[in-house]
Each structure stands twice: as C-alpha cells, then as structure tokens.
Amino acid sequence: MKTSLLRNGIKDIRTSAAVGAVTDGIISLVVSGDTAIREYFNRKSTLNDCAFHIFKETVVGVAKGGTIGAIVCGPEVAGQIAVNTGFSSVGSVLKSGGKMVGPALMVGMVGYSACNILKLYNDGKITSADADKGLLQLTMSSLLSTGGMIAAGALVGGPIGIAIGAGITIAVTIGDYYLGDKISSLIIKDDHKGTIVLLKKHEDAMLDAVVTAAYKLLDLTKHATEDELKQNIKAARLKYHPDKGGERDTQCSRGGNQCN
C-alpha cells in the first residue's frame, strides 16, 4: 500500500515536472529563437552565437519549468501520502499548503513582472503609455493562461486536461510575445510627447557620458580653464597620436603589427 502510494506520488510529480518543462521549454525555444535569428540577420551575432543562445535559453526554460512543476505538485502529493500512512494532521497541512503553492507562485511571478515594469517607468526608461501597455499585457496573458488551465482541468481533467492547459499557456504566451503590443496599442494610445522627452533624456545622458570621458582622457575637471584645456589637448596628442612620437604601448595597441 505504502509502496503503491509512493510510486503513484512520484509519478504525479514527474508528470507535473514534465508538463512544466515542456511548456517553458517550447516558450523559451520560440522566444529565444526569434530574438537570436533577428540578431543574426541584422549581423549583430554569428551563427554559432545564435545557436548557443537558443540552446542555453531553451535548457534554462526546461529546467525552470520542470522545477516549478515539481514544486507545485510535491507538497500535495506528500500530504496525500502522509494522510494514507497515518499522519493525518501533517498530511492535512501539506495538502492545504500544496493547493496554495501554484497560485502563490503565479501571484509572485506576476507581481515581480509588474514591479519590473514600474521600475523601468520610475527610472525614466519607458513612458507612462509603455508602462500601461506592459501592465495590460501582463494582466491579459495571466488571466487567459490561468483561466485556460482551470477550465481545462474542470471540463476535461486527467492527463488530457493537463495537456490542454499547457497548450493554452503556450499559445497565450507566444501570442502575447508576437501580438500583445499590437493589441494593447488598440486600447492604449502611444504617448508621443513622453517619447520625445524620453529620447531627449537619453540624448542628454549620452552627451554627458561623452563629455565626462573626454575630460577623463585629458586628465581635466569640468572646471578647467581654457589654457589648461589647450595644454592638455597638446599633451594628449603627443601621448596618443602614432605619428607624434607618442608612447610605444599606445601606438602598438592602435597600430597593430606595425610595432612588432
């Protein structure tokens, strides 16, 4: 009896882990594949880099999905075994807690994603419209995925219901990746003024970084006088220009084999 319960419990955990691994693996494969292929055709990465990125992200997705699937199913299975082996109080606690693991993980992941969107907005990296779109996409995909899994489990049940629920999750997530922004744009209009302000902030930040790097290269502060600026520019020309008798190490790093 105990052996049979343990065997069935392990089988349930394996099934849940396998479904999670396949679900997250397919999603990671499609999303990482699309991103890597785009970078390859835009000549931002090599074919080997493209293949490695897809492989790495897919393996991570499979491992993450399998782990989450096992964690979701594990406590409830352990509780059922405990109840049937005489540990009723412990089993009841595990079963009750196990039923909350899945929803708790879902709420945690959605909350984490929402916090990231809000952080990007607070850091000035996206506009208010972009933040609203991101939160809307997150809400829609979460509701559709959760609703689909619940409906599949209630209406069909068993392994087929689990497979249908996983298929719905895959379809919703991939659909959101390709169409989510377009659908959300129909509901929330772009903030053109906010986009212009955001681009101006990025431009100012880049300009400030360039100016700071230039002062550092010339060994000056932003309060340097015009005479100090001229003097240090002349010194920098002698130091870095290969035709002006600059330092040998600097010339070699810039001139390649000419110093060999």
CYANA upper distance limits for C-alpha pairs under 8 A (distance plus 0.5 A):
  1 MET  CA      5 LEU  CA      6.70
  2 LYS  CA      6 LEU  CA      6.61
  2 LYS  CA     81 ILE  CA      8.27
  2 LYS  CA     85 THR  CA      7.48
  3 THR  CA      7 ARG  CA      6.53
  4 SER  CA      8 ASN  CA      6.61
  5 LEU  CA      9 GLY  CA      6.47
  5 LEU  CA     81 ILE  CA      6.67
  6 LEU  CA     10 ILE  CA      6.61
  6 LEU  CA     81 ILE  CA      7.36
  7 ARG  CA     11 LYS  CA      6.69
  8 ASN  CA     12 ASP  CA      6.71
  9 GLY  CA     13 ILE  CA      6.80
  9 GLY  CA     77 VAL  CA      5.97
  9 GLY  CA     78 ALA  CA      7.84
  9 GLY  CA     81 ILE  CA      7.99
 10 ILE  CA     14 ARG  CA      6.60
 11 LYS  CA     15 THR  CA      6.60
 12 ASP  CA     16 SER  CA      6.69
 12 ASP  CA     73 CYS  CA      7.84
 12 ASP  CA     77 VAL  CA      8.05
 13 ILE  CA     17 ALA  CA      6.54
 13 ILE  CA     69 GLY  CA      8.01
 13 ILE  CA     70 ALA  CA      5.87
 13 ILE  CA     73 CYS  CA      6.16
 13 ILE  CA     74 GLY  CA      6.52
 13 ILE  CA     77 VAL  CA      8.06
 14 ARG  CA     18 ALA  CA      6.42
 14 ARG  CA     70 ALA  CA      7.48
 15 THR  CA     19 VAL  CA      6.65
 16 SER  CA     20 GLY  CA      6.70
 16 SER  CA     66 GLY  CA      8.07
 16 SER  CA     69 GLY  CA      5.40
 16 SER  CA     70 ALA  CA      6.45
 16 SER  CA     72 VAL  CA      8.39
 16 SER  CA     73 CYS  CA      6.92
 17 ALA  CA     21 ALA  CA      6.49
 17 ALA  CA     65 GLY  CA      7.48
 17 ALA  CA     66 GLY  CA      4.64
 17 ALA  CA     67 THR  CA      6.85
 17 ALA  CA     68 ILE  CA      7.58
 17 ALA  CA     69 GLY  CA      4.67
 17 ALA  CA     70 ALA  CA      5.23
 18 ALA  CA     22 VAL  CA      6.58
 18 ALA  CA     66 GLY  CA      6.38
 18 ALA  CA     69 GLY  CA      7.88
 19 VAL  CA     23 THR  CA      6.52
 19 VAL  CA     65 GLY  CA      8.38
 19 VAL  CA     66 GLY  CA      7.80
 19 VAL  CA     69 GLY  CA      7.61
 19 VAL  CA    162 ILE  CA      8.25
 19 VAL  CA    163 ALA  CA      7.85
 19 VAL  CA    166 ALA  CA      7.43
 20 GLY  CA     24 ASP  CA      6.58
 20 GLY  CA     62 VAL  CA      8.02
 20 GLY  CA     65 GLY  CA      4.77
 20 GLY  CA     66 GLY  CA      5.38
 20 GLY  CA     67 THR  CA      8.21
 20 GLY  CA     68 ILE  CA      7.32
 20 GLY  CA     69 GLY  CA      5.46
 20 GLY  CA    166 ALA  CA      8.35
 21 ALA  CA     25 GLY  CA      6.17
 21 ALA  CA     61 GLY  CA      7.51
 21 ALA  CA     62 VAL  CA      4.74
 21 ALA  CA     63 ALA  CA      6.82
 21 ALA  CA     64 LYS  CA      7.50
 21 ALA  CA     65 GLY  CA      4.74
 21 ALA  CA     66 GLY  CA      4.63
 21 ALA  CA     67 THR  CA      8.25
 21 ALA  CA     69 GLY  CA      7.98
 22 VAL  CA     26 ILE  CA      6.52
 22 VAL  CA     62 VAL  CA      6.88
 22 VAL  CA     65 GLY  CA      7.87
 22 VAL  CA     66 GLY  CA      8.36
 23 THR  CA     27 ILE  CA      6.89
 23 THR  CA     62 VAL  CA      8.32
 23 THR  CA     65 GLY  CA      7.44
 23 THR  CA    166 ALA  CA      6.55
 23 THR  CA    167 GLY  CA      8.04
 23 THR  CA    169 THR  CA      8.02
 23 THR  CA    170 ILE  CA      6.68
 24 ASP  CA     28 SER  CA      6.45
 24 ASP  CA     61 GLY  CA      5.52
 24 ASP  CA     62 VAL  CA      6.20
 24 ASP  CA     64 LYS  CA      7.81
 24 ASP  CA     65 GLY  CA      5.62
 24 ASP  CA    170 ILE  CA      8.38
 25 GLY  CA     29 LEU  CA      6.50
 25 GLY  CA     58 THR  CA      5.78
 25 GLY  CA     59 VAL  CA      7.48
 25 GLY  CA     60 VAL  CA      8.32
 25 GLY  CA     61 GLY  CA      5.26
 25 GLY  CA     62 VAL  CA      4.90
 25 GLY  CA     65 GLY  CA      7.72
 26 ILE  CA     30 VAL  CA      6.70
 26 ILE  CA     58 THR  CA      7.93
 26 ILE  CA    170 ILE  CA      7.89
 27 ILE  CA     31 VAL  CA      6.63
 27 ILE  CA     61 GLY  CA      8.24
 27 ILE  CA    170 ILE  CA      6.70
 27 ILE  CA    173 THR  CA      7.71
 27 ILE  CA    174 ILE  CA      7.11
 28 SER  CA     32 SER  CA      6.20
 28 SER  CA     33 GLY  CA      8.40
 28 SER  CA     57 GLU  CA      6.51
 28 SER  CA     58 THR  CA      5.59
 28 SER  CA     61 GLY  CA      6.07
 29 LEU  CA     33 GLY  CA      6.13
 29 LEU  CA     54 ILE  CA      6.80
 29 LEU  CA     55 PHE  CA      8.29
 29 LEU  CA     57 GLU  CA      7.49
 29 LEU  CA     58 THR  CA      5.55
 30 VAL  CA     34 ASP  CA      6.59
 30 VAL  CA    174 ILE  CA      8.08
 31 VAL  CA     35 THR  CA      6.82
 31 VAL  CA    174 ILE  CA      7.98
 31 VAL  CA    177 TYR  CA      8.05
 32 SER  CA     36 ALA  CA      6.42
 32 SER  CA     53 HIS  CA      7.61
 32 SER  CA     54 ILE  CA      5.85
 32 SER  CA     57 GLU  CA      6.91
 32 SER  CA     58 THR  CA      8.09
 33 GLY  CA     37 ILE  CA      6.41
 33 GLY  CA     50 CYS  CA      8.48
 33 GLY  CA     54 ILE  CA      5.96
 34 ASP  CA     38 ARG  CA      6.67
 35 THR  CA     39 GLU  CA      6.86
 36 ALA  CA     40 TYR  CA      6.64
 36 ALA  CA     45 SER  CA      8.42
 36 ALA  CA     50 CYS  CA      5.57
 36 ALA  CA     51 ALA  CA      8.26
 36 ALA  CA     53 HIS  CA      7.32
 36 ALA  CA     54 ILE  CA      7.35
 37 ILE  CA     41 PHE  CA      6.71
 37 ILE  CA     50 CYS  CA      7.09
 38 ARG  CA     42 ASN  CA      6.61
 39 GLU  CA     43 ARG  CA      6.61
 39 GLU  CA     44 LYS  CA      5.49
 39 GLU  CA     45 SER  CA      6.35
 39 GLU  CA     50 CYS  CA      8.31
 40 TYR  CA     44 LYS  CA      6.21
 40 TYR  CA     45 SER  CA      5.48
 40 TYR  CA     46 THR  CA      6.53
 40 TYR  CA     47 LEU  CA      7.02
 40 TYR  CA     50 CYS  CA      7.00
 45 SER  CA     49 ASP  CA      6.51
 45 SER  CA     50 CYS  CA      6.98
 46 THR  CA     50 CYS  CA      6.64
 47 LEU  CA     51 ALA  CA      6.69
 48 ASN  CA     52 PHE  CA      6.57
 49 ASP  CA     53 HIS  CA      6.53
 50 CYS  CA     54 ILE  CA      6.87
 51 ALA  CA     55 PHE  CA      6.63
 52 PHE  CA     56 LYS  CA      6.45
 53 HIS  CA     57 GLU  CA      6.58
 54 ILE  CA     58 THR  CA      6.52
 55 PHE  CA     59 VAL  CA      6.65
 56 LYS  CA     60 VAL  CA      6.68
 57 GLU  CA     61 GLY  CA      6.54
 58 THR  CA     62 VAL  CA      6.64
 59 VAL  CA     63 ALA  CA      6.65
 60 VAL  CA     64 LYS  CA      6.49
 61 GLY  CA     65 GLY  CA      6.44
 62 VAL  CA     66 GLY  CA      6.48
 63 ALA  CA     67 THR  CA      6.57
 64 LYS  CA     68 ILE  CA      6.66
 65 GLY  CA     69 GLY  CA      6.52
 66 GLY  CA     70 ALA  CA      6.71
 67 THR  CA     71 ILE  CA      6.65
 68 ILE  CA     72 VAL  CA      6.55
 69 GLY  CA     73 CYS  CA      6.83
 70 ALA  CA     74 GLY  CA      6.12
 71 ILE  CA     75 PRO  CA      7.72
 71 ILE  CA    101 VAL  CA      8.24
 72 VAL  CA     76 GLU  CA      8.49
 72 VAL  CA     98 GLY  CA      7.31
 72 VAL  CA    101 VAL  CA      6.08
 72 VAL  CA    102 GLY  CA      5.82
 73 CYS  CA     77 VAL  CA      6.82
 73 CYS  CA     98 GLY  CA      7.51
 74 GLY  CA     78 ALA  CA      6.60
 74 GLY  CA     98 GLY  CA      7.81
 75 PRO  CA     79 GLY  CA      6.54
 75 PRO  CA     94 LEU  CA      5.98
 75 PRO  CA     95 LYS  CA      6.89
 75 PRO  CA     97 GLY  CA      7.59
 75 PRO  CA     98 GLY  CA      5.18
 76 GLU  CA     80 GLN  CA      6.74
 76 GLU  CA     94 LEU  CA      6.37
 76 GLU  CA     95 LYS  CA      4.84
 76 GLU  CA     96 SER  CA      7.91
 76 GLU  CA     97 GLY  CA      7.89
 76 GLU  CA     98 GLY  CA      4.95
 76 GLU  CA     99 LYS  CA      7.14
 77 VAL  CA     81 ILE  CA      6.83
 77 VAL  CA     95 LYS  CA      7.87
 78 ALA  CA     82 ALA  CA      6.63
 78 ALA  CA     91 GLY  CA      7.65
 78 ALA  CA     94 LEU  CA      7.30
 78 ALA  CA     95 LYS  CA      8.07
 79 GLY  CA     83 VAL  CA      6.67
 79 GLY  CA     90 VAL  CA      7.51
 79 GLY  CA     91 GLY  CA      4.37
 79 GLY  CA     92 SER  CA      6.72
 79 GLY  CA     93 VAL  CA      7.68
 79 GLY  CA     94 LEU  CA      5.07
 79 GLY  CA     95 LYS  CA      5.22
 79 GLY  CA     98 GLY  CA      8.43
 80 GLN  CA     84 ASN  CA      6.84
 80 GLN  CA     91 GLY  CA      6.56
 80 GLN  CA     92 SER  CA      8.44
 80 GLN  CA     95 LYS  CA      7.14
 81 ILE  CA     85 THR  CA      6.68
 81 ILE  CA     91 GLY  CA      7.71
 82 ALA  CA     86 GLY  CA      6.91
 82 ALA  CA     87 PHE  CA      5.50
 82 ALA  CA     88 SER  CA      6.94
 82 ALA  CA     90 VAL  CA      7.22
 82 ALA  CA     91 GLY  CA      5.14
 83 VAL  CA     87 PHE  CA      5.67
 83 VAL  CA     88 SER  CA      4.89
 83 VAL  CA     89 SER  CA      8.06
 83 VAL  CA     90 VAL  CA      7.99
 83 VAL  CA     91 GLY  CA      5.25
 83 VAL  CA     92 SER  CA      7.45
 84 ASN  CA     88 SER  CA      8.04
 87 PHE  CA     91 GLY  CA      6.41
 88 SER  CA     92 SER  CA      6.46
 89 SER  CA     93 VAL  CA      6.90
 90 VAL  CA     94 LEU  CA      6.77
 91 GLY  CA     95 LYS  CA      6.52
 92 SER  CA     96 SER  CA      6.54
 93 VAL  CA     97 GLY  CA      6.46
 94 LEU  CA     98 GLY  CA      6.22
 95 LYS  CA     99 LYS  CA      6.83
 96 SER  CA    100 MET  CA      7.40
 97 GLY  CA    101 VAL  CA      7.03
 98 GLY  CA    102 GLY  CA      8.16
 99 LYS  CA    103 PRO  CA      8.32
100 MET  CA    104 ALA  CA      6.40
101 VAL  CA    105 LEU  CA      6.58
102 GLY  CA    106 MET  CA      6.73
103 PRO  CA    107 VAL  CA      6.59
104 ALA  CA    108 GLY  CA      6.52
105 LEU  CA    109 MET  CA      6.58
106 MET  CA    110 VAL  CA      6.63
107 VAL  CA    111 GLY  CA      6.39
108 GLY  CA    112 TYR  CA      6.52
109 MET  CA    113 SER  CA      6.71
110 VAL  CA    114 ALA  CA      6.62
110 VAL  CA    138 LEU  CA      7.74
110 VAL  CA    142 SER  CA      7.99
111 GLY  CA    115 CYS  CA      6.63
112 TYR  CA    116 ASN  CA      6.84
113 SER  CA    117 ILE  CA      6.90
113 SER  CA    138 LEU  CA      8.29
114 ALA  CA    118 LEU  CA      6.78
114 ALA  CA    135 LEU  CA      6.86
114 ALA  CA    138 LEU  CA      8.06
115 CYS  CA    119 LYS  CA      6.49
116 ASN  CA    120 LEU  CA      6.75
117 ILE  CA    121 TYR  CA      6.93
117 ILE  CA    131 ALA  CA      6.54
117 ILE  CA    134 GLY  CA      7.26
117 ILE  CA    135 LEU  CA      7.78
118 LEU  CA    122 ASN  CA      6.61
118 LEU  CA    131 ALA  CA      7.17
119 LYS  CA    123 ASP  CA      6.49
120 LEU  CA    124 GLY  CA      6.85
120 LEU  CA    125 LYS  CA      5.74
120 LEU  CA    126 ILE  CA      6.48
121 TYR  CA    125 LYS  CA      6.28
121 TYR  CA    126 ILE  CA      5.55
121 TYR  CA    127 THR  CA      6.75
121 TYR  CA    128 SER  CA      7.16
121 TYR  CA    131 ALA  CA      6.80
124 GLY  CA    198 LEU  CA      7.38
125 LYS  CA    198 LEU  CA      7.56
126 ILE  CA    130 ASP  CA      6.39
126 ILE  CA    131 ALA  CA      7.17
126 ILE  CA    195 THR  CA      8.42
126 ILE  CA    198 LEU  CA      7.76
127 THR  CA    131 ALA  CA      6.82
127 THR  CA    191 ASP  CA      7.41
127 THR  CA    194 GLY  CA      6.12
127 THR  CA    195 THR  CA      6.81
127 THR  CA    198 LEU  CA      7.65
128 SER  CA    132 ASP  CA      6.66
128 SER  CA    191 ASP  CA      7.87
128 SER  CA    194 GLY  CA      7.97
129 ALA  CA    133 LYS  CA      6.63
129 ALA  CA    188 ILE  CA      7.32
129 ALA  CA    189 LYS  CA      7.47
129 ALA  CA    190 ASP  CA      6.37
129 ALA  CA    191 ASP  CA      6.10
130 ASP  CA    134 GLY  CA      6.61
130 ASP  CA    190 ASP  CA      7.97
130 ASP  CA    191 ASP  CA      8.44
131 ALA  CA    135 LEU  CA      6.70
132 ASP  CA    136 LEU  CA      6.56
132 ASP  CA    188 ILE  CA      7.95
133 LYS  CA    137 GLN  CA      6.58
133 LYS  CA    181 ASP  CA      7.62
133 LYS  CA    184 SER  CA      6.09
133 LYS  CA    185 SER  CA      7.64
133 LYS  CA    188 ILE  CA      7.09
134 GLY  CA    138 LEU  CA      6.61
135 LEU  CA    139 THR  CA      6.61
136 LEU  CA    140 MET  CA      6.62
136 LEU  CA    184 SER  CA      7.34
137 GLN  CA    141 SER  CA      6.52
137 GLN  CA    176 ASP  CA      7.63
137 GLN  CA    180 GLY  CA      6.48
137 GLN  CA    181 ASP  CA      7.92
137 GLN  CA    184 SER  CA      7.13
138 LEU  CA    142 SER  CA      6.53
139 THR  CA    143 LEU  CA      6.61
140 MET  CA    144 LEU  CA      6.57
141 SER  CA    145 SER  CA      6.46
141 SER  CA    172 VAL  CA      6.70
141 SER  CA    173 THR  CA      7.11
141 SER  CA    176 ASP  CA      7.21
142 SER  CA    146 THR  CA      6.48
143 LEU  CA    147 GLY  CA      6.22
144 LEU  CA    148 GLY  CA      6.34
144 LEU  CA    169 THR  CA      8.43
144 LEU  CA    172 VAL  CA      7.42
145 SER  CA    149 MET  CA      6.75
145 SER  CA    165 GLY  CA      8.37
145 SER  CA    168 ILE  CA      6.90
145 SER  CA    169 THR  CA      5.36
145 SER  CA    172 VAL  CA      6.82
145 SER  CA    173 THR  CA      8.37
146 THR  CA    150 ILE  CA      6.67
146 THR  CA    169 THR  CA      8.36
147 GLY  CA    151 ALA  CA      6.49
148 GLY  CA    152 ALA  CA      6.52
148 GLY  CA    165 GLY  CA      6.34
148 GLY  CA    168 ILE  CA      6.53
148 GLY  CA    169 THR  CA      7.82
149 MET  CA    153 GLY  CA      6.60
149 MET  CA    161 GLY  CA      8.45
149 MET  CA    162 ILE  CA      7.87
149 MET  CA    164 ILE  CA      8.00
149 MET  CA    165 GLY  CA      4.59
149 MET  CA    166 ALA  CA      7.55
149 MET  CA    168 ILE  CA      7.63
149 MET  CA    169 THR  CA      7.92
150 ILE  CA    154 ALA  CA      6.58
150 ILE  CA    165 GLY  CA      8.00
151 ALA  CA    155 LEU  CA      6.32
151 ALA  CA    156 VAL  CA      8.47
151 ALA  CA    165 GLY  CA      8.39
152 ALA  CA    156 VAL  CA      5.98
152 ALA  CA    157 GLY  CA      6.98
152 ALA  CA    161 GLY  CA      5.38
152 ALA  CA    162 ILE  CA      7.47
152 ALA  CA    164 ILE  CA      6.63
152 ALA  CA    165 GLY  CA      5.95
153 GLY  CA    157 GLY  CA      4.83
153 GLY  CA    158 GLY  CA      7.70
153 GLY  CA    161 GLY  CA      5.47
153 GLY  CA    162 ILE  CA      6.91
153 GLY  CA    165 GLY  CA      7.68
154 ALA  CA    161 GLY  CA      8.43
155 LEU  CA    161 GLY  CA      8.12
156 VAL  CA    160 ILE  CA      7.34
156 VAL  CA    161 GLY  CA      5.39
157 GLY  CA    161 GLY  CA      4.86
157 GLY  CA    162 ILE  CA      7.39
158 GLY  CA    162 ILE  CA      6.92
159 PRO  CA    163 ALA  CA      6.65
160 ILE  CA    164 ILE  CA      6.63
161 GLY  CA    165 GLY  CA      6.58
162 ILE  CA    166 ALA  CA      6.67
163 ALA  CA    167 GLY  CA      6.63
164 ILE  CA    168 ILE  CA      6.68
165 GLY  CA    169 THR  CA      6.78
166 ALA  CA    170 ILE  CA      6.74
167 GLY  CA    171 ALA  CA      6.62
168 ILE  CA    172 VAL  CA      6.51
169 THR  CA    173 THR  CA      6.56
170 ILE  CA    174 ILE  CA      6.58
171 ALA  CA    175 GLY  CA      6.30
172 VAL  CA    176 ASP  CA      6.48
173 THR  CA    177 TYR  CA      6.76
174 ILE  CA    178 TYR  CA      6.91
175 GLY  CA    179 LEU  CA      6.09
175 GLY  CA    180 GLY  CA      7.26
176 ASP  CA    180 GLY  CA      4.58
176 ASP  CA    181 ASP  CA      8.02
177 TYR  CA    181 ASP  CA      8.34
179 LEU  CA    183 ILE  CA      6.66
180 GLY  CA    184 SER  CA      6.55
181 ASP  CA    185 SER  CA      6.49
182 LYS  CA    186 LEU  CA      7.15
183 ILE  CA    187 ILE  CA      7.58
184 SER  CA    188 ILE  CA      6.47
185 SER  CA    189 LYS  CA      6.19
185 SER  CA    190 ASP  CA      7.55
191 ASP  CA    195 THR  CA      6.66
192 HIS  CA    196 ILE  CA      6.80
193 LYS  CA    197 VAL  CA      6.79
194 GLY  CA    198 LEU  CA      6.55
195 THR  CA    199 LEU  CA      6.63
196 ILE  CA    200 LYS  CA      6.66
197 VAL  CA    201 LYS  CA      6.78
198 LEU  CA    202 HIS  CA      6.83
199 LEU  CA    203 GLU  CA      6.57
200 LYS  CA    204 ASP  CA      6.61
201 LYS  CA    205 ALA  CA      6.61
202 HIS  CA    206 MET  CA      6.64
203 GLU  CA    207 LEU  CA      6.64
204 ASP  CA    208 ASP  CA      6.56
205 ALA  CA    209 ALA  CA      6.67
206 MET  CA    210 VAL  CA      6.74
207 LEU  CA    211 VAL  CA      6.68
208 ASP  CA    212 THR  CA      6.52
209 ALA  CA    213 ALA  CA      6.62
210 VAL  CA    214 ALA  CA      6.65
211 VAL  CA    215 TYR  CA      6.77
212 THR  CA    216 LYS  CA      6.70
213 ALA  CA    217 LEU  CA      6.58
214 ALA  CA    218 LEU  CA      6.75
215 TYR  CA    219 ASP  CA      6.42
215 TYR  CA    220 LEU  CA      5.53
215 TYR  CA    221 THR  CA      6.58
215 TYR  CA    222 LYS  CA      7.40
216 LYS  CA    220 LEU  CA      6.62
216 LYS  CA    221 THR  CA      8.07
217 LEU  CA    236 ALA  CA      8.47
218 LEU  CA    229 LEU  CA      8.39
218 LEU  CA    232 ASN  CA      6.25
218 LEU  CA    233 ILE  CA      6.95
218 LEU  CA    236 ALA  CA      6.95
219 ASP  CA    232 ASN  CA      7.90
220 LEU  CA    224 ALA  CA      6.78
220 LEU  CA    228 GLU  CA      8.50
220 LEU  CA    229 LEU  CA      8.03
220 LEU  CA    232 ASN  CA      8.33
224 ALA  CA    228 GLU  CA      6.61
224 ALA  CA    229 LEU  CA      7.08
225 THR  CA    229 LEU  CA      6.73
226 GLU  CA    230 LYS  CA      6.75
227 ASP  CA    231 GLN  CA      6.63
228 GLU  CA    232 ASN  CA      6.57
229 LEU  CA    233 ILE  CA      6.58
230 LYS  CA    234 LYS  CA      6.77
231 GLN  CA    235 ALA  CA      6.85
232 ASN  CA    236 ALA  CA      6.49
233 ILE  CA    237 ARG  CA      6.71
234 LYS  CA    238 LEU  CA      7.05
235 ALA  CA    239 LYS  CA      6.70
236 ALA  CA    240 TYR  CA      6.40
236 ALA  CA    241 HIS  CA      8.35
237 ARG  CA    241 HIS  CA      5.80
237 ARG  CA    244 LYS  CA      7.68
237 ARG  CA    246 GLY  CA      8.26
238 LEU  CA    244 LYS  CA      5.87
238 LEU  CA    245 GLY  CA      6.84
238 LEU  CA    246 GLY  CA      5.53
239 LYS  CA    244 LYS  CA      8.30
239 LYS  CA    245 GLY  CA      8.00
239 LYS  CA    246 GLY  CA      4.76
239 LYS  CA    247 GLU  CA      6.16
239 LYS  CA    250 THR  CA      8.24
240 TYR  CA    246 GLY  CA      6.01
240 TYR  CA    247 GLU  CA      7.43
240 TYR  CA    250 THR  CA      6.74
240 TYR  CA    251 GLN  CA      7.54
241 HIS  CA    245 GLY  CA      7.77
241 HIS  CA    246 GLY  CA      6.36
241 HIS  CA    251 GLN  CA      7.88
242 PRO  CA    246 GLY  CA      6.31
242 PRO  CA    250 THR  CA      8.35
242 PRO  CA    251 GLN  CA      5.68
242 PRO  CA    254 ARG  CA      8.36
242 PRO  CA    255 GLY  CA      8.11
246 GLY  CA    250 THR  CA      7.72
246 GLY  CA    251 GLN  CA      7.30
247 GLU  CA    251 GLN  CA      6.80
248 ARG  CA    252 CYS  CA      6.62
248 ARG  CA    259 CYS  CA      8.40
249 ASP  CA    253 SER  CA      6.68
250 THR  CA    254 ARG  CA      6.77
251 GLN  CA    255 GLY  CA      6.04
251 GLN  CA    259 CYS  CA      7.97
252 CYS  CA    256 GLY  CA      5.94
252 CYS  CA    257 ASN  CA      7.69
252 CYS  CA    258 GLN  CA      7.42
252 CYS  CA    259 CYS  CA      5.85
252 CYS  CA    260 ASN  CA      8.47
255 GLY  CA    259 CYS  CA      7.56
256 GLY  CA    260 ASN  CA      8.49
